[in-house]
Amino acid sequence: MQFSERIKPLEKNVFADMDKAKTEAISQGKKIIDLSLGSSDISTSKHIINTIEKSLNNPENHGYLLHGGTVEFRKVVANWYEKRFGIFVDYHTEVLPLIGCQEGTAHLPLAIINQGDYALLLDPGYPSHAGGIYLAGGQIYGMPLLAENNFLPQFNEIPPEVLVKSKMMILSYPHNPTSAMASLSFFESAFQFCQDNNIILVHDFPYMDIVFSDNKPPSILQADRNKEISIEFFTFSKSYNMGGFRIGFAIGNKQLITALKQIKSVVDFNQYKGILNGAMTALTSSQECVKETVTIYQQRRNFLIEELNKIGWNVPTPEATLYVWAKLPEKWQKDSIKFCVELVKSNGVALSPGAGFGESGEGYVRFALVKSPEILHEAVKKIAMFLNQ
């Protein structure tokens, strides 16, 4: 059986390898502490669930939901954005509901990239960003994110021969996996760089609320206030613990929104309307549930950092996201995949290898703060045993 060339780059998947290692460990009787996935263990708030539950019994919500049926949701999103960031949004042309951010970042390249075009991606970065480029037939230039540069890309280091063929740049701050933050001045420089080089600017913004200080992250549209070349993706998965409901949206340049809508129209419809109703409740109700979620992650972050310090593994304290990006002990810095595979097989603790996020991620692992302090304590005990064996 023959398959298309476009899926070949997708065949190597570090996270599939990790899943295999976890499965083998379970088959050998190991109890797994899974800190490898950013899937929250915190429940969706009851007031959001109540709205979705009430929608179930309305037969008008049981059919296909086309774009025209999302007007109320788009209005709420536009109003929310304007209140939060001070920028007017036209709900008719500048908002698009999505089945999570990942749908948007994976489908948008199909509307932008031609065979052989380059996309400028963060390295390390979220794997689905690369997947969307490969499916569109594009090439990837990974912009290395290094600790000495605060995990920010250096635009002046992009080779001219790559730049001339580049059609889009994807940023994402607060950043997964490094937890780095970016300032408005950085976004302004990114906007100017992309505008000067005729590059579409994409910002994936899932961790906008998961921040542990008063240093709130900016929207890319605060740098591109007229929405000339930019589009931004939001999700309810992290702020509102609604990952399983698969609800997000895009805001930005109306031509980009239209193009993404055209791709979406041949791939899927929208979700069951009750999910959109729940999302509207999330945006328009008290944000105490978000504050509670952030507090939980902050407590877990502090606890994990302290526990790692106790065993001699010193890592920086992240300012945002639900991850800790940890440089591996020297013995393991050249093979994060081997470290993670052997750790889960021998001691049952699953982490994400840095190499799975890109070449510049080698030498690191990512902890996800998705377990209670008691379980994190047990995980660190097992890691200490592994490092000392």
C-alpha positions in Angstrom: 0.0 0.0 0.0 1.4 3.4 -1.0 0.9 6.6 0.9 1.5 10.3 0.1 4.9 11.8 0.5 3.5 14.5 2.8 3.0 12.1 5.7 6.6 10.9 5.8 7.8 13.7 8.1 5.1 12.7 10.5 6.3 9.1 10.9 9.0 9.9 13.5 7.1 10.9 16.6 9.0 11.1 19.9 5.7 11.2 21.9 4.5 8.1 20.2 7.8 6.5 21.3 7.2 7.7 24.8 3.7 6.3 24.8 5.1 2.9 23.7 7.6 3.1 26.6 4.8 3.9 29.1 2.7 1.0 27.7 5.6 -1.4 28.2 6.1 -0.2 31.7 2.5 -0.7 32.6 2.5 -4.2 31.1 5.4 -5.0 33.5 3.4 -3.9 36.4 4.8 -0.4 36.9 2.5 2.3 38.2 3.0 5.3 36.0 3.2 8.9 37.2 2.6 10.7 34.0 4.1 14.2 33.9 4.6 14.2 30.2 1.4 15.6 28.9 -0.1 19.1 29.6 -3.6 17.6 30.2 -5.0 19.2 33.3 -6.3 17.1 36.2 -8.4 20.1 37.3 -12.1 19.8 36.6 -14.1 22.3 34.5 -15.9 24.7 36.8 -19.5 23.8 37.7 -21.1 26.9 36.3 -19.6 26.1 32.8 -20.8 22.5 33.0 -24.3 23.6 34.0 -24.6 25.7 30.9 -23.5 22.9 28.7 -25.8 20.5 30.5 -28.8 22.7 30.1 -28.1 23.0 26.3 -28.3 19.2 25.9 -32.1 19.1 26.2 -32.7 21.8 23.5 -33.3 19.9 20.2 -32.2 23.1 18.3 -28.7 22.3 19.4 -28.6 18.8 18.0 -28.0 19.5 14.4 -25.1 20.8 12.4 -23.8 24.2 13.5 -22.7 26.3 10.5 -20.8 29.5 10.7 -24.0 31.6 10.7 -25.0 29.9 13.9 -22.0 31.1 15.8 -22.8 34.8 15.7 -23.5 35.1 19.4 -20.3 33.3 20.3 -18.3 35.6 18.0 -19.9 38.7 19.5 -18.9 37.5 23.0 -15.4 36.8 21.9 -15.0 40.2 20.2 -16.3 42.0 23.3 -14.1 40.0 25.6 -11.0 40.8 23.5 -11.7 44.5 23.3 -12.2 44.7 27.1 -9.0 42.7 27.8 -6.6 44.2 25.3 -8.3 47.5 24.2 -8.5 46.7 20.5 -11.8 46.7 18.5 -12.6 43.4 16.8 -15.2 43.0 14.1 -17.1 39.8 15.0 -18.4 39.5 11.5 -15.0 39.2 9.8 -12.2 39.0 12.4 -13.3 36.0 14.7 -13.5 32.3 13.8 -14.5 29.5 16.2 -12.2 26.5 16.2 -12.0 23.0 17.6 -9.1 24.0 19.8 -6.0 26.1 18.9 -4.4 23.0 17.3 -7.0 22.9 14.6 -6.2 26.5 13.6 -2.4 26.2 13.7 -2.5 22.9 11.7 -4.9 24.2 9.1 -3.7 27.7 8.5 -0.6 26.6 6.6 -2.8 25.0 4.0 -4.1 28.5 3.1 -0.6 30.2 3.1 2.2 27.7 2.2 3.0 26.5 -1.3 5.3 23.6 -2.1 8.8 24.5 -0.9 7.9 27.7 1.0 9.5 28.2 4.4 7.8 28.7 7.7 9.8 30.2 10.6 9.1 28.2 13.8 10.3 28.3 17.3 12.9 25.5 18.2 12.0 24.0 20.6 8.3 24.5 19.9 4.9 22.8 20.0 5.0 19.8 17.6 1.7 20.4 15.8 3.1 23.7 14.4 5.6 21.7 12.4 3.0 19.1 11.4 0.8 21.7 9.8 3.7 23.0 7.7 4.7 19.5 6.5 1.1 18.7 5.5 1.0 21.9 3.4 4.2 20.8 1.6 6.4 23.5 3.2 9.8 23.6 4.7 10.7 24.5 8.3 13.4 26.8 9.5 13.7 26.4 13.3 14.6 29.6 15.1 16.8 28.3 18.0 15.6 29.3 21.5 18.6 29.5 23.8 18.7 30.2 27.6 21.2 33.0 27.0 18.7 34.8 24.8 15.8 34.2 27.3 14.4 31.7 24.9 13.6 34.3 22.3 14.4 33.9 18.6 17.1 36.1 17.0 15.6 37.3 13.7 18.9 38.7 12.4 20.3 35.1 12.4 17.8 33.8 9.8 19.7 33.0 6.6 18.8 35.3 3.7 18.2 32.4 1.4 15.6 31.1 3.9 14.1 34.5 4.5 13.4 35.2 0.9 11.3 32.0 0.7 9.5 32.5 4.1 5.7 33.0 4.1 4.8 32.7 7.8 6.2 32.9 11.3 4.6 31.1 14.3 5.3 32.5 17.8 3.8 31.3 21.0 4.4 33.1 24.4 4.1 32.2 27.2 6.0 29.4 25.6 5.6 25.7 25.6 7.9 24.0 26.5 10.4 26.5 27.9 7.8 28.6 29.9 9.5 31.8 28.6 7.6 35.1 28.4 7.8 37.8 25.7 7.3 41.5 26.1 5.3 43.8 23.9 8.5 45.3 22.6 9.6 41.9 21.4 6.2 41.5 19.6 6.6 44.9 18.1 10.0 43.9 16.7 8.5 40.6 15.4 5.7 42.5 13.7 8.1 45.0 12.1 10.4 42.2 10.9 7.5 40.2 9.3 6.0 43.3 7.8 9.4 44.3 6.2 9.8 40.8 4.8 6.2 40.1 3.7 5.7 37.3 6.2 2.4 36.5 7.9 2.7 36.6 11.7 0.9 33.9 13.7 0.7 33.8 17.5 -0.5 30.7 19.4 -1.7 32.0 22.8 -3.0 29.1 24.9 -1.2 30.0 28.2 -2.3 33.7 28.3 -3.8 33.3 31.8 -1.3 30.8 33.3 1.0 33.4 34.6 2.4 33.7 38.2 3.1 37.4 38.4 1.6 40.8 37.5 3.6 40.7 34.2 0.6 39.9 32.0 1.5 38.7 28.5 0.5 40.9 25.5 -1.5 39.9 22.5 0.2 40.1 19.1 -2.5 42.4 18.0 -1.3 45.0 20.5 1.8 45.2 18.2 -0.3 45.0 15.0 -3.2 47.1 16.1 -4.6 47.4 12.5 -4.4 43.6 12.0 -2.4 44.0 8.9 -0.5 40.7 8.9 -1.4 38.9 12.1 -3.7 36.2 13.5 -3.9 34.9 17.1 -5.2 31.6 18.4 -6.9 31.2 21.8 -8.1 28.1 23.6 -10.3 27.3 26.6 -8.3 24.2 27.4 -5.8 25.7 29.8 -7.5 28.8 31.4 -10.9 27.0 31.9 -9.7 23.3 32.0 -11.9 22.5 29.0 -9.4 20.5 27.0 -11.8 17.6 26.3 -14.4 20.0 24.9 -12.1 21.1 22.1 -13.1 24.8 21.9 -11.0 27.7 20.8 -11.0 30.6 18.4 -8.9 32.8 16.1 -8.8 36.6 16.0 -7.0 38.7 13.5 -6.6 39.9 9.9 -9.9 39.4 8.1 -8.3 37.9 5.0 -6.5 35.3 7.1 -9.7 34.6 9.0 -11.6 34.1 5.7 -8.8 31.8 4.3 -8.9 29.7 7.4 -12.6 29.5 7.3 -12.4 28.3 3.7 -10.1 25.4 4.8 -12.3 24.7 7.8 -15.4 24.5 5.7 -14.2 21.4 3.8 -12.8 19.7 6.8 -15.5 20.0 9.6 -18.5 21.8 11.0 -18.5 23.5 14.4 -19.0 21.7 17.7 -22.3 21.0 19.3 -23.7 24.4 20.2 -23.8 23.6 24.0 -20.0 23.7 24.0 -20.0 27.2 22.6 -22.7 28.2 25.2 -20.4 26.9 27.9 -17.5 28.8 26.5 -19.5 32.0 26.5 -20.4 31.5 30.1 -16.6 31.0 30.8 -15.8 34.4 29.2 -18.7 36.4 30.7 -18.8 35.0 34.2 -16.5 35.6 37.2 -12.9 34.7 36.5 -12.3 33.3 40.0 -12.1 29.8 38.5 -9.1 31.0 36.4 -7.4 32.5 39.5 -8.0 29.3 41.4 -6.4 27.3 38.6 -3.4 29.6 38.4 -2.9 29.3 42.2 -2.9 25.5 42.0 -0.3 25.5 39.3 1.8 28.1 41.2 1.7 26.0 44.3 2.7 22.9 42.3 5.5 24.8 40.6 6.9 26.0 43.9 6.7 22.5 45.4 8.3 20.8 42.4 11.2 23.2 42.2 11.9 22.8 45.9 11.8 19.0 45.7 14.1 19.0 42.7 16.5 21.3 44.5 16.6 18.9 47.4 18.0 16.1 45.2 20.5 18.4 43.6 18.7 19.1 40.4 18.6 22.9 40.3 16.2 24.4 37.7 15.0 28.0 37.1 11.6 28.9 38.5 9.2 29.5 35.5 7.1 32.7 35.5 4.3 31.1 33.4 2.6 28.0 31.9 2.0 24.7 33.6 5.5 23.4 32.8 9.0 23.3 34.3 11.7 23.2 31.6 14.7 21.5 33.3 18.2 21.1 31.9 19.3 17.5 32.3 22.2 16.4 34.5 25.4 16.4 32.5 25.5 12.6 32.0 22.2 12.8 30.1 22.4 16.1 28.2 23.1 14.5 24.8 20.1 12.1 24.9 16.9 13.3 26.5 14.9 10.6 24.7 17.0 7.8 26.3 16.7 9.5 29.7 12.9 9.6 29.5 12.5 6.1 28.1 14.8 4.5 30.7 13.2 6.6 33.5 9.7 5.4 32.7 10.7 1.8 32.2 12.7 1.5 35.4 10.8 3.9 37.8 7.5 4.6 36.2 7.9 8.4 35.9 7.0 9.8 32.5 8.5 13.2 31.4 8.7 14.8 27.9 12.1 14.7 26.3 13.3 18.1 25.1 14.4 16.6 21.7 10.7 16.0 21.0 10.1 19.7 20.7 13.0 20.4 18.3 16.8 20.1 18.0 17.4 23.0 20.4 15.4 21.2 23.0 18.0 18.5 23.4 19.5 18.4 26.8 16.3 19.3 28.5 13.1 17.6 29.8 9.7 19.1 30.4 7.7 18.4 33.6 3.9 19.1 33.4 2.4 20.3 36.6 -0.7 18.1 36.3 -0.5 16.1 39.5 -0.9 17.0 43.2 2.1 17.8 45.4 1.9 14.4 47.0 2.3 12.7 43.6 5.0 15.2 42.6 6.9 14.3 45.8 6.7 10.6 44.9 7.8 11.3 41.3 10.9 13.2 42.5 11.8 10.4 44.9 11.7 7.9 42.0 13.8 10.3 39.9 16.4 10.5 42.6 16.6 6.7 42.8 17.1 6.6 39.0 19.8 9.2 39.0 21.7 7.5 41.8 21.5 3.9 40.4 
